[in-house]
């Protein structure tokens, strides 16, 4: 889209929000200006097609969202990046009881992990997606001769599981897990049909959401 058209579309949205949406929900925004008490932390991809509030049908203030390409969670190290800070704030300041790590179909980062040439000339992306190398290696070990579509789906699932393991290295998460204060869930959202696969530790598979026992 041409830049002026893009800016105009965004400005139209802001105008509609200010004249229609905000006045209709003024009470909610009056409440939100006093603080937030989100239901959970939602770690997902920066992909523009993934809208956590739409998928979960939640309102502003109900989901604390951490987004980045590939829904990566670097292991906890001395260097503090944005994801580390977001996780720590959600755990210690907001005391959220739930964390969802959500991957999605047709993810560009997952495709790049399978075909690194797709991000040639993007050194930042190349370095960032290295946090998914373990997931790629796991997928290739499990499905070395599978069709590309099947490999991509499994890589997306493996990446969610690997990022959850990375998440557990963060002290704020590890401590609350040990005390039974939080629940971590792994999801894969299908952009095309709206379904969500949730990891079931009992079966070791991602099952259609709604069939798992809570």
N, C-alpha and C positions, 0 to 999 in steps of 0.2 A: 504494500500500500504506500502511496506517495505521502511524504511527511506532513504536508498541510492537511490532507484528508484525515490522516491519523490523529493529528492534534485537534481537528474539528470534531471528530467523533468522540474523543475523550472529553473535550469541553462540553459537548452536548450532554454527556453522561453526568458530569458534575452539576450542570444546570438543572437537570431533571432530579438529581438527588436532593439539591437544595430546595427546590420548589415543590416537589411531590413526596419523595420518600422520607426525608427528614421530618417534615411537619406531621406526617401520618404516624411516625414512630417516636415522637418527641419524648414521650414518657420513658421509653427504653434508653434513649441517649442521655436523658437527665440522670438516670440511674447509673449509666456507665461512666459518667464524668467523675463519679466518686471512687472509681476503682474497678478492678476486674477480679473475677473468681472463676476461671475457666474450668471446664470439665476435664480437660486433658491436654497433653502436648501431642501435636500432630506433626510428624516429620515426613515431608513429602518432597516431590520433585518441583523444580521451578517451572516446569512445562505449563504453558498458558492454558492447556486443555484440562488441567486438574484443578478443581475448585473444592477445597475441603469443606467449606461451609455448605455448598450446594449438595455435595455427596452425603454429608451427615445431617443435612437439614437443621443446622444450628445457626443461631443468631450471633451478631457481634458480641464479643465478650465471653463466648462459650468455648472457643477453641483457641489455644495458643499455638501458633503455626510457625514452624521452622522449615524454610524452603531452600533448596539448593539443587543444582543439576545432578540428577541421579539419586536423589534422596540419600546422600552419603552422611555418615557419622564417623569422622576420624577417631581412631583410638585416643584415649586421654594421654596427653603428653604435657611437657612443661609449657610449650607454646600454646597460647590461648587464642583460638580463632572464634569466628562468629557462632558456629554450631555449638562449640563447647560452652560459650557464654550463654547461649539460649537454653541449652539443656540444664545448666546449673541454675539459671534464674527460674525456670519452670519447676525444678525440684525443690529449691530451697526458699525462694521468695513466694512463689505461687502455690507450692505444695500440691501440685496436681496429682490425682490418684491413678491416672491412666496415661500410658504412652502408646501411640500408634505409629508404627513405621510403615509407610505406604508407598509401594512402587506402582508402576502402571504400565499398560501395554504400549507398544510403539515408542518406547523411550529412546531418545537420541543418544544418551550416554551409554545405554546398554548396547545399542547398535555399534557405537564407536569402540566399545570394549571388544566386540567381535571383529571389527574392521577399523583398526587404528588410523588407517589412511583417510578416513572420513573427517578427521579433525586435524589434518595436516595444516600447519601454520597457526594453530591455536595452542600455544604452549601452556597457557593457564588451564584450559580444559584438559589437556593431556596429563598435566600433573595432578589435577583434581580427581580425574577418573581413575587414577591409580589406586584409590581407596576401594575400587571394585575388582581389583586384580584377583584377589582370593576367591571371589564369587565366580569369576570367569574360569579359574583353574578348577574349581569344584564342579562346575557345569560340564567342562570338557572331560573331566574324569568320569562323570556319570553318563554323559551322552556324547561320546566321541564321534559317532557316525550318524547321529539323528539329523532330520531335516532342519534347515536354518530356522524356520518358524518355531519348531519345537525347542531348539537350542535357545532361541531368544526368550521364549516364555520361561524356560527353566532358569536361565541366567537372571531374569527379573526376580524370580522367586528366591534364588540363592543369594542375590544381592540384599534382599530384605533381611534374610536370616543372618548374613554376615554383618550387616550394619547393626542388628540387634546385639550381636556378640560384642561389637565395638562399643556400643552404648553401655554395656555392662561394665566396661573398664573405667567409666567415669565415676569417681568416688561418690558424688551426690546420688547417683542412680544405684550404685552397688549397696550403699548403706540402707537406702529405703527399701530395696529389694530384700535385704537380709531381715529387716523388721516387718516384712509383709505389708508395706504401706502402699505399694504400687503394683499395677498389672501392666505388662507389656504385650502388645498384640502386633502381629505382622500381617499386612494386607497387600493384595495386588488388585488394583482397580482396572477394570476393562473399560477403556474409553468408548469402545464401539457399542457395547450392549448394557453398560451401567452396572454390571455385576461386580461383586467383590469376592475374591478368594481370601479366606482367613486361614492362617497356619494352625493346624491342629496337631499339638505335640503327641497325641495318642496315635494318630495314623501316620504322622510324619509328612503329611501332604497339605496343600492348600485346598480347603473345602469351601464350597459355595456358602457364603455368609447366611446365617439363619438356620443352618443345619447343625451347628455346633452347640453343645450344651454349655450354658453359662455357669 
